[in-house]
């Protein structure tokens, strides 16, 4: 969505300015052409040279200091931008922007630009809650300015409260949302996440190491793409994404019931949950007391939800996951065929930077025709976007087939 877009970042004088270096880097890596303008106070926290090296473009600070680069700096910057991001945005900046004060390069450029404006405030909690600041935010929202709510947590001033600049990945997602084309508009997507819990007794259970993060990120990405999303999750400590239907389950049996209830009404299913293969045949009604030196549990096989969906599907796109520790591609191909999937996402959970309990992943997408896309380590949020984009292509064109493929070491690899 950002490939070829011109993003102008305005940095004001807040301690959180250091986070914006990563924002600029991520936007650049997403294919955007990034320019940065800074207030004088911002340059006290991060040097302009830092942003220049990250973006590959000159950084603008002074109102009349860029004569060599622009005819009229603030007009040229305003004309350059497809969208403007202000991060961090101080209370002082919010007041100026709300009342049309243009006394430096940044505020003058804002006033001269009619492109989408996204503001990420960051300040002390009391400053943020001050009625003057809240009034200024209401004025800006009424004019169509998008405000990214600050996060709650430990602040630089030593107190804990609302006022933290959101993490770079969240800021970049908000920028992308400005250009979202709604590739899943009108579609209903079912996503499963987390690990199932199979009771041994009322206290103990059989489970797995899944955090649910990959599935939650897929659900969030599908919402951003305009879909109506149902997220069915097993055990997870994560906060569910907003603007979707959330269904909490525990066991594989419960997950199967919830999935089958929705299946006929959805356009695609992305099964990223780690569903237990076995359950205890006869869970104890009371807590099992420690007595003998050994305890034997009789396990029975759980229903294979993905295989069942593969036999039931009509026009739905069906995507599975293969979390393996060896022979990853071979096991994933076997699962792809046996369960009638459109594609499968495979990863080695023992690899550094992949698997359970981490924010990154290293994965391959294997298609029905045998072609493979290999992805280097990236955040689970970024991988989720790639998965959602491919589901959208299949839904919008059932003849879709990966392009830009080249043969490499007897394997097909899609170039990013």
RODO-2510 file (C-alpha; in nm, 4 decimals, decimal comma):
residues 416
     n   res          X          Y          Z
     1     x     0,0000     0,0000     0,0000
     2     x     0,2918     0,2388     0,0611
     3     x     0,4987     0,1499    -0,2410
     4     x     0,5742     0,4739    -0,4260
     5     x     0,3847     0,6921    -0,1766
     6     x     0,5403     1,0198    -0,0604
     7     x     0,5267     1,0414     0,3182
     8     x     0,6265     1,3632     0,4934
     9     x     0,7092     1,3204     0,8623
    10     x     0,7007     1,6179     1,0971
    11     x     0,8958     1,5717     1,4202
    12     x     0,8329     1,8055     1,7127
    13     x     1,0290     1,8508     2,0341
    14     x     0,9352     1,5546     2,2494
    15     x     1,1530     1,2878     2,4083
    16     x     0,9731     1,0238     2,2003
    17     x     1,1366     1,1650     1,8855
    18     x     1,3859     0,8792     1,8994
    19     x     1,1047     0,6315     1,8191
    20     x     1,0328     0,8134     1,4953
    21     x     1,3694     0,7065     1,3557
    22     x     1,2348     0,3522     1,3418
    23     x     0,9070     0,4789     1,1950
    24     x     1,0977     0,6466     0,9106
    25     x     1,2999     0,3301     0,8554
    26     x     0,9940     0,1051     0,8426
    27     x     0,8115     0,3373     0,6015
    28     x     1,1190     0,3468     0,3788
    29     x     1,1419    -0,0333     0,3783
    30     x     0,7720    -0,0488     0,2840
    31     x     0,8561     0,1292    -0,0408
    32     x     0,7606     0,4837     0,0566
    33     x     0,9634     0,7906    -0,0334
    34     x     1,0144     0,9570     0,3038
    35     x     1,1081     1,3150     0,3840
    36     x     1,1426     1,4593     0,7328
    37     x     1,0911     1,8108     0,8639
    38     x     1,1818     1,8967     1,2217
    39     x     1,1289     2,1804     1,4642
    40     x     1,4357     2,3322     1,6266
    41     x     1,3405     2,1669     1,9554
    42     x     1,3115     1,8279     1,7886
    43     x     1,6714     1,8620     1,6702
    44     x     1,7732     1,8766     2,0378
    45     x     1,6572     1,5145     2,0785
    46     x     1,7528     1,3563     1,7420
    47     x     1,9925     1,5049     1,4903
    48     x     1,8708     1,5820     1,1380
    49     x     2,1649     1,3763     1,0067
    50     x     2,0126     1,0635     1,1614
    51     x     1,6902     1,1025     0,9626
    52     x     1,8848     1,1974     0,6508
    53     x     2,0846     0,8735     0,6639
    54     x     1,7701     0,6671     0,7255
    55     x     1,5560     0,8227     0,4503
    56     x     1,8219     0,9156     0,1948
    57     x     1,6685     1,2634     0,1698
    58     x     1,7709     1,6021     0,3069
    59     x     1,5976     1,7012     0,6309
    60     x     1,4276     2,0396     0,6593
    61     x     1,4450     2,2415     0,9824
    62     x     1,4650     2,6127     0,9091
    63     x     1,1959     2,8079     0,7275
    64     x     1,4492     2,9717     0,4959
    65     x     1,7294     2,7202     0,5195
    66     x     1,6491     2,5031     0,2171
    67     x     1,6876     2,7486    -0,0697
    68     x     1,9254     2,5088    -0,2422
    69     x     1,6671     2,2289    -0,2362
    70     x     1,3350     2,4093    -0,2787
    71     x     1,2069     2,7254    -0,4408
    72     x     0,9664     2,7876    -0,1511
    73     x     1,0325     2,5226     0,1118
    74     x     0,6949     2,4905     0,2828
    75     x     0,5045     2,4884    -0,0475
    76     x     0,7412     2,2365    -0,2037
    77     x     0,7130     2,0041     0,0968
    78     x     0,3337     2,0343     0,1011
    79     x     0,3179     1,9546    -0,2710
    80     x     0,5528     1,6555    -0,2228
    81     x     0,3362     1,4808     0,0345
    82     x     0,0714     1,2189    -0,0308
    83     x     0,0213     1,2195     0,3457
    84     x     0,1759     1,3914     0,6465
    85     x     0,2567     1,2259     0,9783
    86     x     0,3350     1,4352     1,2861
    87     x     0,5112     1,2276     1,5529
    88     x     0,5605     1,2961     1,8293
    89     x     0,3112     1,5810     1,8425
    90     x     0,3548     1,8049     2,1460
    91     x     0,0782     2,0001     2,3200
    92     x     0,2310     2,3174     2,1766
    93     x     0,2053     2,1834     1,8222
    94     x    -0,1565     2,0727     1,8744
    95     x    -0,2480     2,4220     1,9886
    96     x    -0,0818     2,5813     1,6863
    97     x    -0,2340     2,3342     1,4393
    98     x    -0,5830     2,3737     1,5845
    99     x    -0,5724     2,7535     1,5573
   100     x    -0,3849     2,7935     1,2297
   101     x    -0,0679     2,9418     1,3772
   102     x     0,2178     2,9136     1,1300
   103     x     0,5386     3,0385     1,2877
   104     x     0,7910     2,7780     1,1712
   105     x     0,8526     2,5460     0,8759
   106     x     0,6475     2,2578     1,0150
   107     x     0,3314     2,4511     1,1044
   108     x     0,3501     2,6552     0,7832
   109     x     0,3778     2,3389     0,5745
   110     x     0,0773     2,1873     0,7522
   111     x    -0,1281     2,4952     0,6735
   112     x    -0,0285     2,4778     0,3055
   113     x    -0,1118     2,1099     0,2607
   114     x    -0,4522     1,9616     0,1715
   115     x    -0,3412     1,5954     0,1931
   116     x    -0,4331     1,3507     0,4738
   117     x    -0,2829     1,4453     0,8092
   118     x    -0,2128     1,1912     1,0847
   119     x    -0,1075     1,3180     1,4270
   120     x     0,0422     1,1040     1,7039
   121     x     0,0379     1,3060     2,0292
   122     x     0,2911     1,2297     2,3028
   123     x     0,3232     1,4168     2,6317
   124     x     0,2765     1,4075     3,0090
   125     x    -0,0595     1,2638     3,1176
   126     x    -0,1775     1,5857     3,2818
   127     x    -0,0838     1,7853     2,9729
   128     x    -0,2780     1,5414     2,7535
   129     x    -0,5828     1,5498     2,9829
   130     x    -0,5769     1,9292     3,0116
   131     x    -0,9037     2,0742     2,8771
   132     x    -0,7098     2,3011     2,6394
   133     x    -0,5344     2,0026     2,4797
   134     x    -0,8578     1,8041     2,4570
   135     x    -1,0350     2,1013     2,2970
   136     x    -0,7559     2,1296     2,0404
   137     x    -0,7839     1,7592     1,9597
   138     x    -1,1612     1,7938     1,9121
   139     x    -1,1066     2,0851     1,6723
   140     x    -0,8562     1,8866     1,4694
   141     x    -1,0792     1,5772     1,4549
   142     x    -1,3726     1,7923     1,3396
   143     x    -1,1618     1,8979     1,0408
   144     x    -1,0924     1,5396     0,9389
   145     x    -0,7457     1,5117     1,0940
   146     x    -0,6708     1,1561     1,2050
   147     x    -0,5505     1,1334     1,5653
   148     x    -0,3600     0,8260     1,6828
   149     x    -0,4415     0,7821     2,0512
   150     x    -0,1363     0,7775     2,2784
   151     x    -0,0545     0,4595     2,4669
   152     x    -0,0668     0,4111     2,8433
   153     x     0,2469     0,3195     3,0349
   154     x     0,5650     0,4490     3,1929
   155     x     0,6442     0,8042     3,0804
   156     x     0,9812     0,9773     3,0578
   157     x     0,8829     1,2080     3,3446
   158     x     0,8665     0,9080     3,5773
   159     x     0,4909     0,8663     3,6146
   160     x     0,2674     0,6040     3,4568
   161     x    -0,0342     0,7090     3,2547
   162     x    -0,1678     0,7958     2,9103
   163     x     0,0709     0,9888     2,6897
   164     x     0,3258     0,7460     2,5461
   165     x     0,3905     0,7554     2,1739
   166     x     0,2547     0,4310     2,0229
   167     x     0,5103     0,1788     1,9029
   168     x     0,6558     0,2350     1,5534
   169     x     0,4762    -0,0668     1,4088
   170     x     0,1402     0,0790     1,5188
   171     x     0,2220     0,4206     1,3766
   172     x     0,3211     0,2692     1,0426
   173     x     0,0017     0,0627     1,0359
   174     x    -0,1968     0,3827     1,0863
   175     x    -0,0109     0,5446     0,7941
   176     x    -0,0842     0,2425     0,5754
   177     x    -0,4506     0,2587     0,6716
   178     x    -0,4701     0,6030     0,5096
   179     x    -0,4033     0,4347     0,1752
   180     x    -0,5928     0,1121     0,2436
   181     x    -0,7821     0,0120    -0,0675
   182     x    -1,0274    -0,2125     0,1146
   183     x    -0,9008    -0,5234    -0,0628
   184     x    -1,1305    -0,7343     0,1569
   185     x    -1,4284    -0,4992     0,1605
   186     x    -1,7523    -0,6950     0,1576
   187     x    -1,5774    -1,0184     0,2577
   188     x    -1,6200    -1,2166     0,5778
   189     x    -1,3062    -1,3822     0,7113
   190     x    -1,2761    -1,6415     0,9868
   191     x    -0,9442    -1,6568     1,1734
   192     x    -0,8462    -1,9010     1,4467
   193     x    -0,5674    -1,8310     1,6945
   194     x    -0,4070    -1,9425     2,0188
   195     x    -0,3630    -2,2882     2,1632
   196     x    -0,6394    -2,5201     2,2764
   197     x    -0,6625    -2,6422     2,6361
   198     x    -0,7441    -3,0105     2,6989
   199     x    -0,8449    -3,0765     3,0598
   200     x    -0,6764    -3,3440     3,2731
   201     x    -0,8730    -3,2407     3,5806
   202     x    -1,0266    -2,9087     3,6952
   203     x    -0,6755    -2,7725     3,7646
   204     x    -0,4400    -2,9203     3,5045
   205     x    -0,4503    -2,9398     3,1279
   206     x    -0,2612    -3,0452     2,8166
   207     x    -0,1619    -2,7420     2,6088
   208     x     0,1035    -2,5970     2,3859
   209     x     0,3296    -2,2911     2,3638
   210     x     0,1192    -2,0845     2,1224
   211     x     0,0722    -1,7205     2,2266
   212     x    -0,1939    -1,6485     1,9644
   213     x     0,0022    -1,3496     1,8297
   214     x     0,0173    -1,4670     1,4678
   215     x    -0,3578    -1,5216     1,4477
   216     x    -0,4357    -1,1951     1,6251
   217     x    -0,2160    -1,0054     1,3775
   218     x    -0,3871    -1,1773     1,0842
   219     x    -0,7273    -1,0781     1,2239
   220     x    -0,6090    -0,7191     1,2755
   221     x    -0,4725    -0,7028     0,9201
   222     x    -0,7988    -0,8412     0,7769
   223     x    -0,9948    -0,5732     0,9644
   224     x    -0,7610    -0,3069     0,8249
   225     x    -0,8281    -0,4471     0,4760
   226     x    -1,2014    -0,3877     0,5202
   227     x    -1,3206    -0,7377     0,6058
   228     x    -1,5845    -0,8457     0,8525
   229     x    -1,3771    -1,0664     1,0803
   230     x    -1,4624    -1,3456     1,3225
   231     x    -1,1683    -1,4349     1,5482
   232     x    -1,1998    -1,7652     1,7338
   233     x    -0,9234    -1,7998     1,9889
   234     x    -0,8014    -2,0599     2,2310
   235     x    -0,5748    -1,9748     2,5235
   236     x    -0,3985    -1,6385     2,4814
   237     x    -0,2989    -1,3545     2,7106
   238     x    -0,3190    -1,0972     2,4309
   239     x    -0,5762    -0,8201     2,4024
   240     x    -0,8080    -0,9022     2,1085
   241     x    -0,7994    -0,6598     1,8146
   242     x    -1,0819    -0,4090     1,7884
   243     x    -1,3711    -0,3967     1,5393
   244     x    -1,4271    -0,7697     1,5039
   245     x    -1,6354    -1,0520     1,6492
   246     x    -1,4322    -1,2311     1,9156
   247     x    -1,5167    -1,5852     2,0264
   248     x    -1,3243    -1,7388     2,3169
   249     x    -1,2942    -2,1190     2,3383
   250     x    -1,0833    -2,3650     2,5329
   251     x    -1,0786    -2,7157     2,3880
   252     x    -1,0435    -2,8486     2,0341
   253     x    -1,4038    -2,9718     2,0522
   254     x    -1,5248    -2,6212     2,1379
   255     x    -1,3137    -2,4706     1,8589
   256     x    -1,4581    -2,7158     1,6073
   257     x    -1,8145    -2,6243     1,7096
   258     x    -1,7429    -2,2512     1,6838
   259     x    -1,5705    -2,2852     1,3455
   260     x    -1,8441    -2,5022     1,1910
   261     x    -2,1082    -2,2582     1,3141
   262     x    -1,9484    -1,9804     1,1044
   263     x    -1,8078    -2,1757     0,8111
   264     x    -2,0976    -2,1562     0,5664
   265     x    -2,1210    -1,7768     0,6035
   266     x    -1,7547    -1,6878     0,5447
   267     x    -1,5500    -1,6278     0,2315
   268     x    -1,2195    -1,7479     0,3748
   269     x    -1,0794    -1,9329     0,6753
   270     x    -0,7261    -1,8824     0,8045
   271     x    -0,6555    -2,1546     1,0607
   272     x    -0,3539    -2,0366     1,2573
   273     x    -0,4616    -2,1856     1,5916
   274     x    -0,2430    -2,4525     1,7496
   275     x    -0,5093    -2,7184     1,8013
   276     x    -0,4135    -3,0093     2,0257
   277     x    -0,3972    -3,3405     1,8391
   278     x    -0,5065    -3,5396     2,1448
   279     x    -0,7254    -3,4972     2,4541
   280     x    -0,7668    -3,6942     2,7748
   281     x    -1,0302    -3,9637     2,7258
   282     x    -1,1777    -3,9319     3,0750
   283     x    -1,0824    -3,6061     3,2525
   284     x    -1,1061    -3,6333     3,6305
   285     x    -1,3992    -3,4545     3,7932
   286     x    -1,1821    -3,3562     4,0906
   287     x    -0,8172    -3,2603     4,1216
   288     x    -0,5929    -3,5653     4,0933
   289     x    -0,3903    -3,5965     4,4131
   290     x    -0,0237    -3,6876     4,3993
   291     x     0,0124    -4,0422     4,5277
   292     x     0,1765    -4,2916     4,2934
   293     x     0,5225    -4,2451     4,1401
   294     x     0,3706    -4,2513     3,7913
   295     x     0,0443    -4,1388     3,6370
   296     x    -0,0975    -4,2859     3,3161
   297     x    -0,3343    -4,0826     3,1026
   298     x    -0,5290    -4,2354     2,8154
   299     x    -0,5397    -3,9955     2,5224
   300     x    -0,7759    -4,0022     2,2262
   301     x    -0,7394    -3,8186     1,8979
   302     x    -0,9126    -3,4831     1,8593
   303     x    -1,1157    -3,4073     1,5464
   304     x    -0,9051    -3,2680     1,2617
   305     x    -1,0862    -2,9380     1,2062
   306     x    -0,8817    -2,8323     0,9047
   307     x    -0,9288    -3,1644     0,7245
   308     x    -1,3036    -3,1456     0,7901
   309     x    -1,3209    -2,7950     0,6445
   310     x    -1,1245    -2,9126     0,3402
   311     x    -1,3961    -3,1705     0,2743
   312     x    -1,6800    -2,9240     0,3311
   313     x    -1,5514    -2,6195     0,1452
   314     x    -1,7259    -2,4914    -0,1637
   315     x    -1,6049    -2,1525    -0,2789
   316     x    -1,4193    -2,0632     0,0426
   317     x    -1,0474    -1,9954     0,0474
   318     x    -0,8861    -2,2224     0,3042
   319     x    -0,5452    -2,1503     0,4568
   320     x    -0,3582    -2,3631     0,7078
   321     x    -0,0395    -2,3429     0,9110
   322     x     0,2369    -2,5982     0,9616
   323     x     0,4544    -2,5374     1,2673
   324     x     0,7296    -2,7963     1,2392
   325     x     1,0686    -2,8783     1,3905
   326     x     1,2103    -3,0776     1,0974
   327     x     1,1381    -3,1540     0,7291
   328     x     0,9284    -2,8384     0,7278
   329     x     0,8453    -2,8096     0,3578
   330     x     0,7795    -3,1806     0,3090
   331     x     0,5440    -3,2043     0,6056
   332     x     0,3705    -2,8829     0,5000
   333     x     0,3184    -3,0055     0,1406
   334     x     0,1654    -3,3282     0,2726
   335     x    -0,0731    -3,1312     0,4947
   336     x    -0,1619    -2,8977     0,2056
   337     x    -0,2738    -3,1882    -0,0137
   338     x    -0,4417    -3,4001     0,2538
   339     x    -0,6505    -3,1114     0,3838
   340     x    -0,7418    -2,9549     0,0483
   341     x    -0,5903    -2,6125     0,1227
   342     x    -0,5385    -2,3219    -0,1146
   343     x    -0,2042    -2,2475     0,0466
   344     x    -0,0230    -2,3246     0,3685
   345     x     0,2106    -2,1145     0,5830
   346     x     0,5011    -2,3220     0,7113
   347     x     0,7693    -2,2393     0,9624
   348     x     1,0392    -2,4033     1,1716
   349     x     0,9486    -2,3174     1,5308
   350     x     1,3030    -2,4019     1,6459
   351     x     1,4598    -2,1288     1,4280
   352     x     1,5920    -1,8170     1,5977
   353     x     1,3334    -1,5409     1,5540
   354     x     1,0456    -1,7737     1,4653
   355     x     0,7850    -1,9812     1,6413
   356     x     0,6044    -1,9363     1,9691
   357     x     0,6315    -1,6480     2,2121
   358     x     0,8231    -1,4066     1,9865
   359     x     0,7072    -1,1042     1,7861
   360     x     0,8812    -1,2153     1,4646
   361     x     0,8502    -1,5091     1,2292
   362     x     1,0344    -1,6784     0,9430
   363     x     0,7940    -1,8517     0,7089
   364     x     0,7249    -1,9994     0,3687
   365     x     0,3972    -1,9993     0,1780
   366     x     0,3378    -2,3147    -0,0251
   367     x     0,0756    -2,3014    -0,2998
   368     x    -0,1455    -2,5766    -0,4391
   369     x     0,0606    -2,5865    -0,7567
   370     x     0,3786    -2,6500    -0,5581
   371     x     0,5304    -2,3035    -0,5803
   372     x     0,6948    -2,1642    -0,2674
   373     x     0,7407    -1,8106    -0,1374
   374     x     1,0176    -1,7793     0,1201
   375     x     1,0183    -1,4861     0,3617
   376     x     1,3093    -1,3701     0,5729
   377     x     1,2584    -1,2809     0,9376
   378     x     0,9938    -1,0139     0,9799
   379     x     0,7386    -0,9088     1,2390
   380     x     0,4297    -1,1249     1,2653
   381     x     0,2303    -0,8123     1,1794
   382     x     0,4168    -0,7793     0,8468
   383     x     0,3762    -1,1505     0,7694
   384     x     0,0049    -1,1217     0,8506
   385     x    -0,0317    -0,8483     0,5899
   386     x     0,1299    -1,0697     0,3256
   387     x    -0,1039    -1,3566     0,4104
   388     x    -0,4107    -1,1314     0,3969
   389     x    -0,3011    -0,9812     0,0637
   390     x    -0,2783    -1,3297    -0,0876
   391     x    -0,6170    -1,4322     0,0462
   392     x    -0,7622    -1,1143    -0,1062
   393     x    -0,6085    -1,1942    -0,4440
   394     x    -0,7605    -1,5410    -0,4393
   395     x    -1,1029    -1,4095    -0,3403
   396     x    -1,0987    -1,1381    -0,6035
   397     x    -0,9621    -1,3654    -0,8738
   398     x    -0,9859    -1,7391    -0,8219
   399     x    -0,7491    -1,7785    -1,1160
   400     x    -0,4793    -1,5875    -0,9280
   401     x    -0,1374    -1,7482    -0,9413
   402     x     0,1888    -1,6156    -0,7941
   403     x     0,3880    -1,4014    -1,0364
   404     x     0,7517    -1,2942    -1,0647
   405     x     0,8615    -1,6477    -0,9887
   406     x     1,2063    -1,7725    -1,0700
   407     x     1,3578    -2,1152    -1,0237
   408     x     1,6296    -2,1378    -0,7611
   409     x     1,7872    -2,4568    -0,6286
   410     x     1,4956    -2,6687    -0,7539
   411     x     1,2529    -2,4507    -0,5654
   412     x     1,0321    -2,1679    -0,6769
   413     x     1,0827    -1,8475    -0,4829
   414     x     0,8689    -1,5347    -0,5166
   415     x     1,0687    -1,2162    -0,5200
   416     x     0,9514    -0,9454    -0,2805
***
